[in-house]
């Protein structure tokens, strides 16, 4: 390919990081020739390149053959990328929400116009997971992928795992700049589920809408949950997880209880980790910084470098996809509630442990994924859900009603039933 002439949309944290690493790279035959930003009044680093505020400065520039999109607004990004592809410009993006919602359309459009659409930086920052799923595991049989793919939530959970309440951990994360003033996107699991749909596309070849998947964040974790986790010597990790059993694929985002034997047990703070299980390669851990200016910019730079070799994802697993999404699964879970009557809503298949206190109750047992999908967990602030990372499920169990239990009350507390 001829020299890469880059039009850069967005000059915030990642955009300025890319400008820095690209200027310091001595081996890449590429240069940023135009930058477009949105906010005219935002303070920015000085550059040798004038910053414009009109998309046409890049989209109508025939010298530019690569568009790097690093803005926050997924709807604006979609319009920019679509027009850029139609103008025969290659695309590098980090926008996971955009990709989750429009990936198949953009893949077809890129193919039609003979350009590449690359997005390594959209999942897990500096961790090179997408290209590995495309290339390294192409001839292997992938069985599962699970990951900590949101640094904000992992930082908060790292503090919670030390016994700090969710509220105080979130405040600390905001003060350190790891969490936004409005952290909903991260702590309710949406960021993770967008990334999961991208991983599923490259790992298993399926196109899945994010609203098809169970999505549970960490914002409902209570101090009582934190105490339980600490007493049992677990840690909580927000996993984006997908695995297949025969020709069925199961996928969800939820907080998981992990013990010291789990590969992600010591992955803390803003770090990400992705664990890939394959039939022949067995289990492998990818670990690194999942966010930040330079780590994310390094993934963007990797995609730009790949364009020098006319690289494009081949999506070979899509053509040979043999699995279909299913919710016919039984899971071992912990459900806690500040209102004991809320627990009676759930049709457990087996109950292992039930505790009822003055102001809190929890239940551990086996429940169907279908049952969990009936609840909007992020809106039910009295409820908390934790999945056990190790699952041993008997699919022949028959449902039992919580209301069949009779509890003995003594001095405003209840006995725990095991």
N, C-alpha and C positions, 0 to 999 in steps of 0.2 A: 504493500500500500504506500501511496505517496505520503509526504509529511502530514502528520495529524494537526489540523488547525481546529482548535477547540473553542466553542462558545459555551460559556459557563453561566448557568442560571442559578443564582443564589450565592451570596458571599457572606454567609454567617459563619458558624462554628466550623462546619465541614468544608465549605467553599474556600474559606481563607486558609484552612489546613492544606487543601489540595494545591492552592496557589504556592504555598511554601514548599511542599515536597516536590512539586513539579519543577520549580525553579532550581532546587538543589539536586535533582536527578541529572546525572551526566550521561546516562546510557539510553535515554528515551528520546526519540526523534519526534517531539510534540511540543506545541506551545499554545497557551491561551491567548487568543487574539481579541476576544470580546467578553465582557462581563455584564450581565443584566441583574439588577437587584430590584426589590420592590419598594422599600421604605427610603425615601430621599433624605430623611432626617436622622437615620440611625448612624451612630458613630461607627466608623470602619477603619481598618488598617489602610495605610496609603499603598497604592499600587502604581506600577508604571503604565497600567492599562486604564484608560478612562472607564468609569462605571456608568452604564446607561440604565434607564428605567422603562424602556420600551422593548417588548419581546421581539419586535421586528428587527432590532439591531443585530440579532443573531439569526432569526428564522429567515430573513430575506438576504442574508449575507452569503453569496455563492462561494466565497473562499472557505467558509467553515464546512468541514466534513464530519465533525463530531460534536454532538450536543451532550453536555454533562448537566444533568438536572438534579439540583440539591436544594429544592425549596420545600416548605412545610405543607403547603396547600395541595392536597392530592387532586382536586378537581382542576385547578389551574395547571398542575403538572401534566395531567392527562391531555389537555388541549394542546399544550406546548409540545409534548412528545409526539402526539398524533400528527401534528403539522410538520414537525421536524422529520419524521419518518417519510411522510409524503414528499418531502423535499430532498429525499435520498441522503439524509444525514444519519450516521450511526448514533446510537443512544447508549449512554451510561447513566444509570440512575440508582438512587438509594431509597426510593420511595416505596416502602412495603405496602402501604394501604392502597396506593395506586395499582401496584402489581397484583395484589390480592383480588382487586375488583375488576381489572381489565386485562389480565395477562394473556389469555387466549386470543383476544381481539388484537392485541399489540404484536403477539408472535406472528399471527397471520399477516398483519399489515407489514411487518418488517420483512417477512419472506417475500411478499408480493413486490416490495420495493428494493430487494437485494441488499439490505443493510443488517447490521448486527444490533441486537438489543441485549445489553449486559447489565447485571445488577448484583454483583457479589456483595457489595456493601449494604444491601437491603436486609441481610440477616447476619446477626452476630458480629458486626463491626469488622475487626481485623482477621477474624477466623475464616480461612479459605474453605468454606464448606460446600458451596453450590457447585463449583467446578469439580471438586472431589466427587460429589455425588454423580455428576454428569460423566466424568472420565474414569476415575480410579475404580469406582464400584460398578462400572457398566457391565462387566462380565461376571459379577458376583451376584448372589441372591440376597438382597437386603431383607431383613426381617423386622427391624425396628429402628426408630430414631427418636431420641428424646433430648431435650435441651433446655438449659437456662439461657434464654435469648433476650431477656430484658434486664439491663443493668440496674435500673432504678428499683425495681421490685427486689432484685437480689440483694441490693445494698440494705434496703429496709428489713428484709428477712434476716440478713446477717446480724443486724442489731437485735431483732426480735429473738433470734436464737440464743442471744446472750441474756435473755430475760427482760429486755426492754420492751415496753408496750408498743403496739403499732403506731399509736398517735405520736408518741415521743420519737420513735424511729423515723417516721415520716417528716416530722419537724426538723430533725437533724439532717435528713437527706436534702430537704429544701434549703437549709442554711448552707450546706456544702455544695449546692448547685447540681446535685444528682437527680433531683426531682423538680418538676415545674410547680408553679404556684397552684395550678389546677392539674393534679397528677392522674386524673381519671383514665386517660389513654393507657398509661402504664399499669396502674395498680388494679384496674378491673380486667386486665388480661387481653385487651383488644390488640395492643401492639404485638403481643406474643402469638395470638391466633392468626393475624395477618402473615406473620413470618412462617408459621406452621404450614399454611396453605402453599407457600412457595417451596418449602422443604419437601412437602408431599409430592408436588409436581415433579421435582427432580429425583426424589428417592423412589417413588412408586408409579409415576406417570399419570396420576389422576389430577383432574381439575376439580377443586372443591370450593364452594362458597364458604366464607368464614362463618356465616350465620347457621350453617348446618352442624357446627361443632359445639360441644359443651365448652363454655368459656367462663371460668371462675377465676376471679382475681384474689388479691390478698387483703383488700381493705376491710373485710368483715372479721378478721382475726381478733379475738378478744384476749384480755389478760389471762383468762382462765385457760384458753387454748395454749398460750405461751407456757404457762405453768405445766400443763399436761405434757407438752413436747419436751420440756426440760427434764421433768421427772422421769420420763421414759427413755431419756438419752437419744432422742431423735433430733433431727433438724428439719426445717421446712424449706422446700425448694419449689418455686413456681416452674413447673415443667410444661413445655409444649411437646406433646408425645403422640407418636403414630406407630402402630405395629400391625403386622398382618398374621392371621391364622388361616392357613390354607388360602382360599381366594377372598377372604374378608379382611377389610382394613378398618381398624378402630383408631380414632383420633380425638384428642381433647386437650384443653389447657386447664390446669387446675393445680393448686398447691398440693405437694406430695410430702409425706413423711418418709425420710430416708435415715438409715442407720449408718454406723461408721464403716460398714463394708461397701457402701455405695460409692461409685467412682466420683460423684459430684458432691460428696459429703463436705469436703473442705474447700469447695469453690465459693468464695465469699466476695462481699462488697460489690463493686461494679463489674466484676468479671463475668464472662459468659462461658458456657461449656456445652458441647454437643456430643452425645454418645451414640455411635453408630454400631448396630449389630448386624453382622452378615453371616451367611451360612458357612463361608470358607475363611474369610478374614477374621471371623469372630468379633470381639468387641474392641472398639477403638474410641479414644477420647480426644476431642479437639478442644483446646482451651486457650483463652486469650481475652483481651479487652473488647467488650462488646459495644462500646460507645466512645465518644471523645473525638476531638478534632483530628489529631494525627492518626490514630488507629483506623478510623473510618476512611480518612483520606487515603490511607495506604491501600485499602481494598479498591477504592475508586481508581487509584493509580494502576493497580494490577489489571483492571479491566481495560484501561486506556492502552497499557502495554500490549495486552492480548490483541487489540485491534491492529497493531503493527503486523500481525501474522494472520490477519483476516479471520480471527476466531469468531465463532458463533456457537451457541448451544444447539445441539442436534435433537434433543428431546426424544432420544431413541426409546426410552421407557414408555413414552406416551403411545407410540405406535404398537408396542407389545404389552400394554397394560392388561393384566389378568386378574386384578383385584377390584372389588367394589366396596364402597363405604357401607359400614353396617353399625347398628347400635345394639345388636344382639349379644350383649356382654354383661357379665356379672363382675362387680368390683367390690373389694373390701374397702370400707370407708369409715371415717370418723365424722359424725355430724354433731355439732354443738349448738346450743340455743340458750338465749336468755329467757325464753318462754318454753317450758316443758311441753305444753300442748302442741307446739309446732312439730315436735318429733313424731307425733301420732299421724301426721300427714303422709309419712313415708312407708311404703310397703317393703319392708326388709324381708329378704329371703332367709336370713339367719342372723340372730343377734348373739354376739360374743360377750358384750359388756354394755351395761347400762348404768349410768350414774345420775342421780338427781340430788342437787343441793338446794340451798335456800334461794339462790339467785342464778343458778346455772345448771344445765343438764347436758349430757352428751351420750351418744349411742355409737357403738362400734359394731359393724356387721357387714353382711353381704347384701348388695342392692343392685338392681339392673341399671345399666346406662340409660335405658329408656326412661326409667323413673327419675333419674337425675336431670334429664333434659326437660322435664316438665316445669322446672323451677328456674326463675330468673334470680340466680344466686347473688348477683351484684346489687339487686334492689331489695333483697330480703335481709335487712341489716341485723336482724336478730339471729340469723343463722350463719354458721361457719362450716365449711366443707374441707376436709383433708383426705386425700387418697393415700393408701399405702403403696409404696413403690414396688414392694414384692407382693404379687398376687397369687394366691392358691385358691382357685375357685371350683366348687362343686356345682355344675350346672343343673343337677337333678333336684336341688333343694326346692321346697314348696313355700310360697309366701305365707307369712304369719302376721297377724294384726297386732300392732303395739298395744291396742286397747285390751287385749286379752290378759295383760299382766296386771297383777294386783300388788301395790307397793305398800309397805308398812312404814308409817310415819312416826317419828319420835323426836320430840324437842325441836320442831321446825326444820328437821333435816330428814333425808331419806337414805335407806340402805342402798348400797350399790349391788346390782345383780350381775354376776359373772357367769 
